[in-house]
Amino acid sequence: MVPALDRRLQQQVEAVKNLILSEVNVKELDFITDASGILVKKIKPNFKTLGPKCGKLMKQTAAAITEFSQADISKIEKDGIFNLEVAGKN
């Protein structure tokens, strides 16, 4: 099973499907999406990046990030941005 977040990625993998099947010695390649219920994603804060951006609010920001739902994570993957408000700051 290969996770395919968008149609473009699926088409790219399809282009080399036969090579993948022969190299990893499998008979079939299936694509799964976020909606399939098989993938459970977790998010973990990057403290090196958060430190300079959040300063003294880093602990609260990290706690908020760890509480993201599957829908929040999908939104980040699709949009590339997520607005988070911590202690009244965006």
Secondary structure as the mmCIF struct_conf table of DSSP 4:
data_model
#
loop_
_struct_conf.conf_type_id
_struct_conf.id
_struct_conf.beg_label_comp_id
_struct_conf.beg_label_asym_id
_struct_conf.beg_label_seq_id
_struct_conf.end_label_comp_id
_struct_conf.end_label_asym_id
_struct_conf.end_label_seq_id
STRN STRN1 VAL A 2 PRO A 3
BEND BEND1 LEU A 5 ASP A 6
HELX_RH_AL_P HELX_RH_AL_P1 ARG A 7 ALA A 15
TURN_TY1_P TURN_TY1_P1 VAL A 16 VAL A 16
HELX_RH_AL_P HELX_RH_AL_P2 LYS A 17 VAL A 24
TURN_TY1_P TURN_TY1_P2 ASN A 25 ASN A 25
BEND BEND2 LYS A 27 LYS A 27
STRN STRN2 PHE A 31 ILE A 32
HELX_RH_3T_P HELX_RH_3T_P1 ASP A 34 SER A 36
BEND BEND3 GLY A 37 GLY A 37
HELX_RH_AL_P HELX_RH_AL_P3 PHE A 47 CYS A 54
HELX_RH_3T_P HELX_RH_3T_P2 GLY A 55 LEU A 57
HELX_RH_AL_P HELX_RH_AL_P4 MET A 58 THR A 66
TURN_TY1_P TURN_TY1_P3 GLU A 67 GLU A 67
HELX_RH_AL_P HELX_RH_AL_P5 GLN A 70 ASP A 79
BEND BEND4 GLY A 80 GLY A 80
STRN STRN3 VAL A 86 VAL A 86
TURN_TY1_P TURN_TY1_P4 ALA A 87 GLY A 88
STRN STRN4 LYS A 89 LYS A 89
#
